[in-house]
Amino acid sequence: MNVATSVAPAAVDGAPQGDHLSDVWFRLTDLQVSHGAGAVVTTTDGTDYLDFTSGIGVVNTGHAHPQVVAAIREQAGRFLHAQVNCYRHDLLAPLARGLAGITPQSIDTFFFANSGAEATEAAIKLAKFATGRTDTIVFRGSFHGRTHQAMAMTTSKSVYRANQGPLPSGVHVAPFPYTFVSGEDVDTAVTRCLREFDLLLTTQTAPDEVAAVIIEPVLGEGGYVQAPAAFLHGLRDRCRSHGIMFIADEVQSGFGRTAELFAVDHHDLDPDILVMAKGIASGFPLSAIGASADLMARWPTGSHGGTYGGNPMGCAAALATIDVLTADGFMDGVRERAVQLRAALDDLAGRHDAIAEHHGLGLMIGTEIVDGEGRPDAARTRAVLAHMLQESRVVMMSCGPFGSTIRWIPPLVVTREQVDQAVTAFGHALSAA
């Protein structure tokens, strides 16, 4: 049985029956959940499941973290919504200061929105205003969102763009050093991809037409592949020499996910613009872009906005999230679990030929599943995920261009015992599938 379902509800006289919900959502499971705590979700029949999806990288502090819940409850009694064009509520500036304290030194001023796609598009708008240029360079395997501009920038899977053309123009795709796919060593892949990037600037768009280069430091939907430091610095140097804005999309890799607060911290890299969402508010819909005050000042007042951006409930959740992540010892615990997970997966790889390799950073790891010929094996990946769900009550997801990369993305509060539980379930599923 495939763990994912996509069966439309029965229809009578053209009207769907059932829960009146659109069937456009891909369903990983059909579990009806009642509540969650930490890395565990509980269904309406009282069954516990270990959640290694984190709501697709959102609940980094775990489900219903008490500190976050308390902050939301307190704020709910004051304001549910204080529209930022009309008022300045008392959590806006504290959240901006809090983000300034944890983001790279190049980032000190913030704009708030609701979703990753909104933040991505805001970042591109800011870059265009700041440079007066029109074009954007993205990378093969990227996922930047599902709205039209973000969709034009997304190349992780064709399904995200199917039947939606023509998409916005001025988006150019450069290669990403995904060595599992290319079969190269890292140095060769980086050299080739930087050479192709230079060729793109010669053959597809001139440097003085490019407003922004935007990259995920760790590919999300594209396979949980970390960009090598030499590649990121090579791109950053080229952006500086050409006056191009360098944008780090940390929607999925931010807020402790990679065992640093942001993935660029692994490489001592200062982006011009930082895109944040998912883990920023532990599940409350909030996103942000950060840049320098000088760069933000080039955005004409009134040229961008949004009804719900800077919502006080979201700000309360985000401030509490930052407090949790920056508490003494928290990130040390994340690093310990990351080392434990990687070691356990490496041990499994030595015993299962279906595991080609692991890649990623921190608690953002991709495991490549292959067949006997070393080719990506989406069917076995689906079978492994189904077995883990049905036999071990562990919820996990796949990603990558072939649907054959299993992604490890537990809440950052996951325990040693829960990591062992998930890896053991994975081993059993590999044997059974």
C-alpha positions as a Markdown table, in Angstrom:
| # | Residue | x | y | z |
|---|---|---|---|---|
| 1 | Met | 0.0 | 0.0 | 0.0 |
| 2 | Asn | 1.3 | 3.4 | -0.9 |
| 3 | Val | 1.4 | 5.7 | 2.1 |
| 4 | Ala | 0.5 | 8.7 | -0.1 |
| 5 | Thr | -3.0 | 9.0 | -1.4 |
| 6 | Ser | -4.5 | 11.1 | -4.1 |
| 7 | Val | -8.0 | 9.7 | -4.5 |
| 8 | Ala | -10.7 | 12.3 | -5.2 |
| 9 | Pro | -14.0 | 12.0 | -3.2 |
| 10 | Ala | -17.0 | 10.5 | -4.9 |
| 11 | Ala | -19.2 | 13.0 | -6.6 |
| 12 | Val | -23.0 | 13.2 | -7.0 |
| 13 | Asp | -24.4 | 15.6 | -9.6 |
| 14 | Gly | -20.9 | 17.0 | -10.0 |
| 15 | Ala | -20.5 | 18.0 | -6.3 |
| 16 | Pro | -17.9 | 16.3 | -4.2 |
| 17 | Gln | -18.9 | 14.3 | -1.1 |
| 18 | Gly | -17.0 | 14.1 | 2.1 |
| 19 | Asp | -15.3 | 16.9 | 3.9 |
| 20 | His | -15.8 | 19.6 | 1.2 |
| 21 | Leu | -12.0 | 20.1 | 1.0 |
| 22 | Ser | -10.2 | 20.4 | -2.3 |
| 23 | Asp | -8.3 | 17.3 | -3.3 |
| 24 | Val | -5.4 | 19.4 | -4.7 |
| 25 | Trp | -3.3 | 18.8 | -1.6 |
| 26 | Phe | -1.0 | 15.9 | -1.8 |
| 27 | Arg | -1.6 | 13.7 | 1.2 |
| 28 | Leu | 1.3 | 12.0 | 2.9 |
| 29 | Thr | -1.0 | 10.1 | 5.2 |
| 30 | Asp | -4.7 | 10.0 | 6.1 |
| 31 | Leu | -4.0 | 10.3 | 9.8 |
| 32 | Gln | -6.6 | 12.4 | 11.7 |
| 33 | Val | -4.6 | 14.1 | 14.4 |
| 34 | Ser | -5.8 | 15.4 | 17.7 |
| 35 | His | -2.8 | 17.0 | 19.3 |
| 36 | Gly | 1.0 | 16.8 | 19.4 |
| 37 | Ala | 3.9 | 17.3 | 21.8 |
| 38 | Gly | 7.5 | 17.5 | 21.0 |
| 39 | Ala | 8.3 | 15.0 | 18.2 |
| 40 | Val | 5.0 | 13.0 | 18.7 |
| 41 | Val | 1.6 | 13.5 | 17.2 |
| 42 | Thr | -1.5 | 11.7 | 18.5 |
| 43 | Thr | -4.5 | 10.7 | 16.4 |
| 44 | Thr | -8.1 | 11.0 | 17.3 |
| 45 | Asp | -8.1 | 7.3 | 18.3 |
| 46 | Gly | -5.3 | 7.9 | 20.7 |
| 47 | Thr | -2.4 | 6.4 | 18.7 |
| 48 | Asp | 1.0 | 8.0 | 18.9 |
| 49 | Tyr | 3.2 | 8.5 | 15.8 |
| 50 | Leu | 6.8 | 9.8 | 15.7 |
| 51 | Asp | 6.8 | 12.8 | 13.5 |
| 52 | Phe | 10.0 | 13.1 | 11.4 |
| 53 | Thr | 8.4 | 15.7 | 9.0 |
| 54 | Ser | 8.2 | 18.6 | 11.5 |
| 55 | Gly | 5.2 | 19.8 | 9.4 |
| 56 | Ile | 7.7 | 20.0 | 6.5 |
| 57 | Gly | 10.4 | 21.8 | 8.5 |
| 58 | Val | 8.1 | 24.1 | 10.5 |
| 59 | Val | 7.8 | 22.9 | 14.1 |
| 60 | Asn | 11.5 | 23.1 | 14.8 |
| 61 | Thr | 10.8 | 23.6 | 18.5 |
| 62 | Gly | 8.4 | 20.6 | 18.4 |
| 63 | His | 4.7 | 20.4 | 18.5 |
| 64 | Ala | 3.0 | 22.8 | 21.0 |
| 65 | His | 6.2 | 23.9 | 22.7 |
| 66 | Pro | 5.0 | 25.2 | 26.1 |
| 67 | Gln | 6.9 | 28.5 | 25.8 |
| 68 | Val | 5.5 | 29.2 | 22.4 |
| 69 | Val | 2.0 | 28.2 | 23.4 |
| 70 | Ala | 2.1 | 30.5 | 26.4 |
| 71 | Ala | 3.3 | 33.5 | 24.3 |
| 72 | Ile | 0.4 | 33.0 | 21.8 |
| 73 | Arg | -2.1 | 32.6 | 24.6 |
| 74 | Glu | -1.0 | 35.8 | 26.2 |
| 75 | Gln | -1.0 | 37.7 | 23.0 |
| 76 | Ala | -4.5 | 36.4 | 22.0 |
| 77 | Gly | -6.0 | 38.3 | 24.9 |
| 78 | Arg | -4.5 | 41.6 | 23.7 |
| 79 | Phe | -4.7 | 41.7 | 19.9 |
| 80 | Leu | -5.3 | 39.0 | 17.3 |
| 81 | His | -4.6 | 41.4 | 14.5 |
| 82 | Ala | -3.1 | 44.9 | 14.5 |
| 83 | Gln | -2.5 | 45.8 | 10.8 |
| 84 | Val | 0.9 | 47.2 | 10.4 |
| 85 | Asn | -0.1 | 50.0 | 8.0 |
| 86 | Cys | -2.5 | 51.2 | 10.6 |
| 87 | Tyr | -0.7 | 50.6 | 13.9 |
| 88 | Arg | 2.7 | 49.8 | 15.4 |
| 89 | His | 2.1 | 47.1 | 17.9 |
| 90 | Asp | 4.6 | 46.5 | 20.6 |
| 91 | Leu | 6.1 | 43.2 | 19.3 |
| 92 | Leu | 7.2 | 44.4 | 15.8 |
| 93 | Ala | 10.4 | 46.2 | 16.9 |
| 94 | Pro | 11.3 | 43.5 | 19.5 |
| 95 | Leu | 11.0 | 40.8 | 16.9 |
| 96 | Ala | 13.1 | 42.8 | 14.4 |
| 97 | Arg | 15.8 | 43.3 | 17.2 |
| 98 | Gly | 15.6 | 39.6 | 18.0 |
| 99 | Leu | 16.2 | 38.6 | 14.4 |
| 100 | Ala | 19.0 | 41.1 | 14.0 |
| 101 | Gly | 20.7 | 39.4 | 16.9 |
| 102 | Ile | 20.7 | 35.9 | 15.3 |
| 103 | Thr | 21.1 | 36.6 | 11.6 |
| 104 | Pro | 24.4 | 37.3 | 9.8 |
| 105 | Gln | 26.1 | 40.7 | 10.3 |
| 106 | Ser | 24.9 | 42.0 | 6.9 |
| 107 | Ile | 21.3 | 41.7 | 8.0 |
| 108 | Asp | 19.7 | 44.2 | 10.4 |
| 109 | Thr | 16.4 | 45.4 | 9.0 |
| 110 | Phe | 13.3 | 43.3 | 8.3 |
| 111 | Phe | 10.0 | 43.0 | 6.4 |
| 112 | Phe | 7.4 | 40.6 | 7.6 |
| 113 | Ala | 5.0 | 38.5 | 5.5 |
| 114 | Asn | 3.1 | 35.2 | 5.9 |
| 115 | Ser | 4.6 | 32.5 | 3.8 |
| 116 | Gly | 7.9 | 31.4 | 2.2 |
| 117 | Ala | 6.6 | 32.2 | -1.3 |
| 118 | Glu | 5.6 | 35.7 | -0.2 |
| 119 | Ala | 9.0 | 36.3 | 1.3 |
| 120 | Thr | 10.8 | 35.0 | -1.8 |
| 121 | Glu | 8.8 | 37.3 | -4.0 |
| 122 | Ala | 9.4 | 40.2 | -1.6 |
| 123 | Ala | 13.1 | 39.5 | -1.8 |
| 124 | Ile | 13.1 | 39.6 | -5.6 |
| 125 | Lys | 11.1 | 42.8 | -5.6 |
| 126 | Leu | 13.5 | 44.5 | -3.2 |
| 127 | Ala | 16.5 | 43.4 | -5.3 |
| 128 | Lys | 14.9 | 44.8 | -8.5 |
| 129 | Phe | 14.1 | 48.1 | -6.8 |
| 130 | Ala | 17.6 | 48.3 | -5.3 |
| 131 | Thr | 19.4 | 47.6 | -8.6 |
| 132 | Gly | 17.0 | 48.8 | -11.2 |
| 133 | Arg | 17.6 | 45.5 | -13.0 |
| 134 | Thr | 15.1 | 42.9 | -14.3 |
| 135 | Asp | 16.6 | 39.4 | -14.2 |
| 136 | Thr | 17.0 | 36.7 | -11.6 |
| 137 | Ile | 19.3 | 33.6 | -11.6 |
| 138 | Val | 18.2 | 30.5 | -9.7 |
| 139 | Phe | 19.7 | 27.0 | -9.5 |
| 140 | Arg | 18.6 | 23.6 | -10.8 |
| 141 | Gly | 16.8 | 21.7 | -8.0 |
| 142 | Ser | 15.5 | 24.9 | -6.3 |
| 143 | Phe | 12.2 | 25.3 | -4.6 |
| 144 | His | 11.1 | 28.9 | -3.9 |
| 145 | Gly | 7.3 | 28.6 | -3.8 |
| 146 | Arg | 4.1 | 28.0 | -5.7 |
| 147 | Thr | 2.9 | 31.5 | -6.6 |
| 148 | His | 3.6 | 32.6 | -10.2 |
| 149 | Gln | 6.9 | 34.4 | -9.7 |
| 150 | Ala | 8.2 | 31.9 | -7.2 |
| 151 | Met | 7.0 | 29.1 | -9.5 |
| 152 | Ala | 9.0 | 30.5 | -12.3 |
| 153 | Met | 12.0 | 30.2 | -10.0 |
| 154 | Thr | 11.3 | 26.6 | -8.9 |
| 155 | Thr | 13.0 | 23.8 | -10.7 |
| 156 | Ser | 13.0 | 20.9 | -8.2 |
| 157 | Lys | 10.1 | 19.0 | -10.0 |
| 158 | Ser | 8.2 | 19.8 | -13.1 |
| 159 | Val | 4.9 | 19.0 | -11.4 |
| 160 | Tyr | 5.2 | 22.3 | -9.5 |
| 161 | Arg | 5.1 | 24.2 | -12.8 |
| 162 | Ala | 2.9 | 22.0 | -15.0 |
| 163 | Asn | 0.1 | 23.6 | -17.0 |
| 164 | Gln | 0.9 | 27.1 | -15.6 |
| 165 | Gly | 2.8 | 28.7 | -18.5 |
| 166 | Pro | 3.7 | 31.1 | -19.6 |
| 167 | Leu | 5.5 | 32.0 | -16.3 |
| 168 | Pro | 7.2 | 35.3 | -15.6 |
| 169 | Ser | 10.2 | 36.0 | -17.7 |
| 170 | Gly | 13.7 | 37.0 | -16.8 |
| 171 | Val | 14.4 | 33.9 | -14.7 |
| 172 | His | 17.6 | 31.9 | -15.7 |
| 173 | Val | 18.6 | 28.5 | -14.3 |
| 174 | Ala | 22.2 | 27.7 | -13.5 |
| 175 | Pro | 23.5 | 24.2 | -12.5 |
| 176 | Phe | 23.8 | 23.2 | -8.8 |
| 177 | Pro | 26.6 | 20.8 | -7.7 |
| 178 | Tyr | 24.5 | 17.8 | -6.9 |
| 179 | Thr | 27.3 | 15.2 | -7.1 |
| 180 | Phe | 25.0 | 12.1 | -6.6 |
| 181 | Val | 23.3 | 13.0 | -9.9 |
| 182 | Ser | 26.3 | 14.2 | -11.8 |
| 183 | Gly | 28.7 | 11.5 | -10.6 |
| 184 | Glu | 31.5 | 14.0 | -10.0 |
| 185 | Asp | 33.6 | 14.7 | -7.0 |
| 186 | Val | 32.8 | 17.9 | -5.2 |
| 187 | Asp | 35.7 | 20.0 | -6.5 |
| 188 | Thr | 35.0 | 19.0 | -10.1 |
| 189 | Ala | 31.3 | 19.8 | -9.7 |
| 190 | Val | 32.0 | 23.2 | -8.1 |
| 191 | Thr | 34.4 | 24.1 | -10.9 |
| 192 | Arg | 32.0 | 23.1 | -13.6 |
| 193 | Cys | 29.0 | 24.8 | -12.0 |
| 194 | Leu | 30.8 | 28.1 | -11.5 |
| 195 | Arg | 32.1 | 27.9 | -15.1 |
| 196 | Glu | 28.5 | 27.3 | -16.3 |
| 197 | Phe | 27.4 | 30.3 | -14.2 |
| 198 | Asp | 29.9 | 32.5 | -15.9 |
| 199 | Leu | 28.8 | 31.2 | -19.3 |
| 200 | Leu | 25.2 | 32.0 | -18.4 |
| 201 | Leu | 26.2 | 35.6 | -17.8 |
| 202 | Thr | 27.8 | 35.6 | -21.3 |
| 203 | Thr | 25.1 | 33.9 | -23.2 |
| 204 | Gln | 21.7 | 34.3 | -21.6 |
| 205 | Thr | 21.7 | 37.5 | -19.6 |
| 206 | Ala | 24.3 | 40.3 | -19.1 |
| 207 | Pro | 25.5 | 41.0 | -15.5 |
| 208 | Asp | 24.1 | 44.5 | -15.6 |
| 209 | Glu | 20.6 | 43.0 | -16.3 |
| 210 | Val | 20.7 | 40.6 | -13.2 |
| 211 | Ala | 19.1 | 42.0 | -10.1 |
| 212 | Ala | 19.6 | 38.9 | -7.9 |
| 213 | Val | 21.1 | 35.5 | -7.5 |
| 214 | Ile | 19.0 | 33.4 | -5.1 |
| 215 | Ile | 20.0 | 30.1 | -3.7 |
| 216 | Glu | 19.0 | 27.6 | -1.0 |
| 217 | Pro | 22.2 | 26.9 | 0.9 |
| 218 | Val | 20.7 | 23.4 | 1.4 |
| 219 | Leu | 18.3 | 22.3 | -1.4 |
| 220 | Gly | 14.9 | 21.6 | 0.2 |
| 221 | Glu | 12.5 | 19.9 | -2.1 |
| 222 | Gly | 15.4 | 19.4 | -4.5 |
| 223 | Gly | 17.0 | 16.7 | -2.4 |
| 224 | Tyr | 18.4 | 18.0 | 0.9 |
| 225 | Val | 21.8 | 18.7 | -0.8 |
| 226 | Gln | 24.1 | 21.2 | 0.8 |
| 227 | Ala | 25.9 | 23.7 | -1.5 |
| 228 | Pro | 29.6 | 23.4 | -1.0 |
| 229 | Ala | 31.3 | 26.4 | 0.7 |
| 230 | Ala | 33.5 | 27.0 | -2.4 |
| 231 | Phe | 30.4 | 27.2 | -4.6 |
| 232 | Leu | 28.6 | 29.7 | -2.3 |
| 233 | His | 31.6 | 31.9 | -1.9 |
| 234 | Gly | 32.3 | 31.8 | -5.6 |
| 235 | Leu | 28.8 | 33.0 | -6.3 |
| 236 | Arg | 29.0 | 35.6 | -3.6 |
| 237 | Asp | 32.2 | 37.0 | -5.1 |
| 238 | Arg | 30.7 | 37.1 | -8.5 |
| 239 | Cys | 27.7 | 39.0 | -7.2 |
| 240 | Arg | 29.9 | 41.5 | -5.5 |
| 241 | Ser | 32.0 | 42.2 | -8.6 |
| 242 | His | 28.8 | 42.7 | -10.8 |
| 243 | Gly | 26.6 | 44.5 | -8.3 |
| 244 | Ile | 24.1 | 41.7 | -8.1 |
| 245 | Met | 22.1 | 41.0 | -4.9 |
| 246 | Phe | 23.0 | 37.7 | -3.3 |
| 247 | Ile | 19.9 | 36.2 | -1.7 |
| 248 | Ala | 20.0 | 33.2 | 0.6 |
| 249 | Asp | 16.7 | 31.3 | 0.7 |
| 250 | Glu | 16.7 | 29.8 | 4.2 |
| 251 | Val | 12.9 | 29.1 | 4.3 |
| 252 | Gln | 13.6 | 25.5 | 5.1 |
| 253 | Ser | 17.2 | 25.5 | 6.4 |
| 254 | Gly | 16.8 | 28.3 | 8.9 |
| 255 | Phe | 16.2 | 28.5 | 12.6 |
| 256 | Gly | 18.5 | 25.7 | 13.8 |
| 257 | Arg | 17.6 | 23.1 | 11.2 |
| 258 | Thr | 21.2 | 22.6 | 10.0 |
| 259 | Ala | 22.7 | 22.7 | 13.6 |
| 260 | Glu | 23.5 | 26.3 | 13.2 |
| 261 | Leu | 20.8 | 29.0 | 13.4 |
| 262 | Phe | 21.2 | 29.5 | 9.6 |
| 263 | Ala | 22.9 | 27.4 | 7.0 |
| 264 | Val | 25.1 | 30.3 | 5.8 |
| 265 | Asp | 26.6 | 30.4 | 9.3 |
| 266 | His | 28.4 | 27.2 | 8.4 |
| 267 | His | 30.3 | 29.1 | 5.8 |
| 268 | Asp | 30.8 | 32.5 | 7.4 |
| 269 | Leu | 28.7 | 34.0 | 4.5 |
| 270 | Asp | 26.9 | 37.3 | 4.6 |
| 271 | Pro | 24.0 | 37.5 | 2.1 |
| 272 | Asp | 22.6 | 40.8 | 0.9 |
| 273 | Ile | 19.1 | 39.5 | 1.5 |
| 274 | Leu | 18.0 | 36.6 | 3.8 |
| 275 | Val | 14.6 | 34.8 | 3.3 |
| 276 | Met | 13.0 | 33.2 | 6.3 |
| 277 | Ala | 9.8 | 31.3 | 7.0 |
| 278 | Lys | 8.8 | 27.8 | 8.2 |
| 279 | Gly | 10.7 | 27.5 | 11.6 |
| 280 | Ile | 10.5 | 31.2 | 12.4 |
| 281 | Ala | 7.4 | 30.9 | 14.5 |
| 282 | Ser | 7.0 | 27.2 | 15.4 |
| 283 | Gly | 3.9 | 26.7 | 13.2 |
| 284 | Phe | 2.3 | 30.1 | 13.2 |
| 285 | Pro | 2.2 | 31.5 | 9.6 |
| 286 | Leu | 4.9 | 34.1 | 9.5 |
| 287 | Ser | 7.8 | 34.8 | 7.2 |
| 288 | Ala | 10.4 | 37.6 | 6.8 |
| 289 | Ile | 13.1 | 39.0 | 4.7 |
| 290 | Gly | 16.1 | 40.6 | 6.2 |
| 291 | Ala | 18.6 | 43.0 | 4.6 |
| 292 | Ser | 20.8 | 46.0 | 5.6 |
| 293 | Ala | 19.1 | 49.3 | 6.5 |
| 294 | Asp | 20.7 | 50.9 | 3.5 |
| 295 | Leu | 19.3 | 48.3 | 1.2 |
| 296 | Met | 15.8 | 48.4 | 2.7 |
| 297 | Ala | 15.9 | 52.2 | 2.3 |
| 298 | Arg | 16.0 | 51.7 | -1.5 |
| 299 | Trp | 12.5 | 50.2 | -1.4 |
| 300 | Pro | 10.0 | 53.1 | -1.9 |
| 301 | Thr | 7.5 | 53.5 | 0.9 |
| 302 | Gly | 4.2 | 51.9 | -0.1 |
| 303 | Ser | 5.7 | 49.8 | -3.0 |
| 304 | His | 5.2 | 46.6 | -1.0 |
| 305 | Gly | 3.0 | 45.5 | 1.9 |
| 306 | Gly | 0.5 | 42.9 | 3.0 |
| 307 | Thr | -2.6 | 42.7 | 5.2 |
| 308 | Tyr | -1.3 | 40.1 | 7.7 |
| 309 | Gly | 2.5 | 40.8 | 7.7 |
| 310 | Gly | 3.8 | 41.4 | 11.2 |
| 311 | Asn | 0.7 | 39.9 | 12.8 |
| 312 | Pro | 1.0 | 40.2 | 16.6 |
| 313 | Met | 0.2 | 36.5 | 17.2 |
| 314 | Gly | 2.9 | 35.5 | 14.7 |
| 315 | Cys | 5.4 | 38.0 | 16.3 |
| 316 | Ala | 4.7 | 36.5 | 19.8 |
| 317 | Ala | 5.3 | 33.0 | 18.5 |
| 318 | Ala | 8.5 | 34.0 | 16.7 |
| 319 | Leu | 9.9 | 35.8 | 19.8 |
| 320 | Ala | 9.2 | 32.7 | 21.9 |
| 321 | Thr | 10.8 | 30.5 | 19.2 |
| 322 | Ile | 14.0 | 32.6 | 19.2 |
| 323 | Asp | 14.1 | 32.4 | 23.0 |
| 324 | Val | 13.9 | 28.6 | 22.8 |
| 325 | Leu | 16.5 | 28.3 | 20.1 |
| 326 | Thr | 19.0 | 30.6 | 21.8 |
| 327 | Ala | 18.6 | 29.2 | 25.3 |
| 328 | Asp | 21.7 | 27.8 | 26.9 |
| 329 | Gly | 22.5 | 24.3 | 25.6 |
| 330 | Phe | 19.7 | 24.1 | 23.1 |
| 331 | Met | 21.8 | 24.1 | 19.9 |
| 332 | Asp | 24.3 | 21.9 | 21.6 |
| 333 | Gly | 21.6 | 19.3 | 21.9 |
| 334 | Val | 20.7 | 19.7 | 18.3 |
| 335 | Arg | 24.3 | 19.1 | 17.3 |
| 336 | Glu | 24.4 | 16.0 | 19.4 |
| 337 | Arg | 21.3 | 14.6 | 17.8 |
| 338 | Ala | 22.7 | 15.5 | 14.3 |
| 339 | Val | 25.9 | 13.6 | 15.0 |
| 340 | Gln | 23.9 | 10.6 | 16.4 |
| 341 | Leu | 21.6 | 10.5 | 13.4 |
| 342 | Arg | 24.4 | 10.7 | 10.8 |
| 343 | Ala | 26.5 | 8.0 | 12.6 |
| 344 | Ala | 23.4 | 5.7 | 12.7 |
| 345 | Leu | 22.6 | 6.3 | 9.1 |
| 346 | Asp | 26.2 | 5.6 | 8.1 |
| 347 | Asp | 26.1 | 2.4 | 10.0 |
| 348 | Leu | 22.9 | 1.4 | 8.1 |
| 349 | Ala | 24.5 | 2.3 | 4.8 |
| 350 | Gly | 27.2 | -0.3 | 5.4 |
| 351 | Arg | 24.6 | -3.0 | 5.7 |
| 352 | His | 22.1 | -2.0 | 3.0 |
| 353 | Asp | 23.1 | -1.7 | -0.7 |
| 354 | Ala | 19.9 | 0.3 | -1.3 |
| 355 | Ile | 21.5 | 3.3 | 0.5 |
| 356 | Ala | 23.7 | 5.2 | -2.0 |
| 357 | Glu | 24.7 | 8.1 | 0.3 |
| 358 | His | 23.6 | 10.6 | 2.8 |
| 359 | His | 23.9 | 14.3 | 2.4 |
| 360 | Gly | 22.8 | 17.5 | 4.1 |
| 361 | Leu | 23.6 | 19.4 | 7.3 |
| 362 | Gly | 22.5 | 19.0 | 10.9 |
| 363 | Leu | 18.9 | 17.6 | 11.2 |
| 364 | Met | 18.3 | 18.2 | 7.5 |
| 365 | Ile | 19.6 | 14.9 | 5.9 |
| 366 | Gly | 18.7 | 13.3 | 2.7 |
| 367 | Thr | 19.2 | 9.5 | 2.1 |
| 368 | Glu | 19.5 | 8.4 | -1.5 |
| 369 | Ile | 17.7 | 5.1 | -2.2 |
| 370 | Val | 18.8 | 3.2 | -5.3 |
| 371 | Asp | 18.1 | -0.1 | -7.1 |
| 372 | Gly | 20.5 | -2.9 | -7.9 |
| 373 | Glu | 21.9 | -0.9 | -10.8 |
| 374 | Gly | 22.6 | 2.2 | -8.7 |
| 375 | Arg | 19.6 | 4.1 | -10.1 |
| 376 | Pro | 17.2 | 6.2 | -8.1 |
| 377 | Asp | 14.5 | 3.9 | -6.8 |
| 378 | Ala | 11.3 | 5.8 | -6.1 |
| 379 | Ala | 9.2 | 2.6 | -5.8 |
| 380 | Arg | 11.3 | 1.2 | -3.0 |
| 381 | Thr | 11.4 | 4.6 | -1.3 |
| 382 | Arg | 7.6 | 4.7 | -1.3 |
| 383 | Ala | 7.5 | 1.1 | 0.1 |
| 384 | Val | 10.0 | 2.0 | 2.8 |
| 385 | Leu | 8.0 | 5.1 | 3.9 |
| 386 | Ala | 4.8 | 3.0 | 3.9 |
| 387 | His | 6.4 | 0.3 | 6.1 |
| 388 | Met | 7.7 | 2.9 | 8.5 |
| 389 | Leu | 4.3 | 4.4 | 8.9 |
| 390 | Gln | 2.2 | 1.3 | 9.1 |
| 391 | Glu | 4.5 | -1.0 | 11.1 |
| 392 | Ser | 6.5 | 1.4 | 13.2 |
| 393 | Arg | 4.3 | 4.5 | 13.4 |
| 394 | Val | 7.1 | 6.8 | 12.1 |
| 395 | Val | 6.0 | 9.5 | 9.7 |
| 396 | Met | 8.6 | 10.5 | 7.1 |
| 397 | Met | 8.7 | 12.1 | 3.6 |
| 398 | Ser | 10.6 | 11.9 | 0.4 |
| 399 | Cys | 12.0 | 14.6 | -1.8 |
| 400 | Gly | 14.4 | 15.1 | -4.7 |
| 401 | Pro | 13.9 | 15.1 | -8.5 |
| 402 | Phe | 13.3 | 11.4 | -8.6 |
| 403 | Gly | 11.2 | 11.0 | -5.5 |
| 404 | Ser | 13.9 | 8.6 | -4.2 |
| 405 | Thr | 15.5 | 10.7 | -1.4 |
| 406 | Ile | 14.2 | 10.1 | 2.1 |
| 407 | Arg | 14.4 | 13.2 | 4.1 |
| 408 | Trp | 15.3 | 13.3 | 7.8 |
| 409 | Ile | 13.7 | 16.4 | 9.3 |
| 410 | Pro | 12.7 | 15.7 | 12.9 |
| 411 | Pro | 11.8 | 18.5 | 15.4 |
| 412 | Leu | 15.0 | 19.9 | 16.9 |
| 413 | Val | 13.7 | 18.7 | 20.3 |
| 414 | Val | 13.8 | 15.1 | 19.3 |
| 415 | Thr | 15.4 | 12.8 | 21.9 |
| 416 | Arg | 18.2 | 10.3 | 21.6 |
| 417 | Glu | 15.7 | 7.5 | 22.0 |
| 418 | Gln | 13.4 | 8.8 | 19.3 |
| 419 | Val | 16.3 | 9.1 | 16.8 |
| 420 | Asp | 17.2 | 5.5 | 17.6 |
| 421 | Gln | 13.5 | 4.5 | 17.2 |
| 422 | Ala | 13.3 | 6.1 | 13.7 |
| 423 | Val | 16.6 | 4.7 | 12.5 |
| 424 | Thr | 15.7 | 1.2 | 13.7 |
| 425 | Ala | 12.3 | 1.5 | 11.9 |
| 426 | Phe | 14.1 | 2.6 | 8.7 |
| 427 | Gly | 16.4 | -0.4 | 8.9 |
| 428 | His | 13.5 | -2.8 | 9.3 |
| 429 | Ala | 11.7 | -1.1 | 6.4 |
| 430 | Leu | 14.7 | -1.5 | 4.1 |
| 431 | Ser | 14.8 | -5.2 | 4.9 |
| 432 | Ala | 11.1 | -5.6 | 4.4 |
| 433 | Ala | 10.7 | -3.6 | 1.3 |
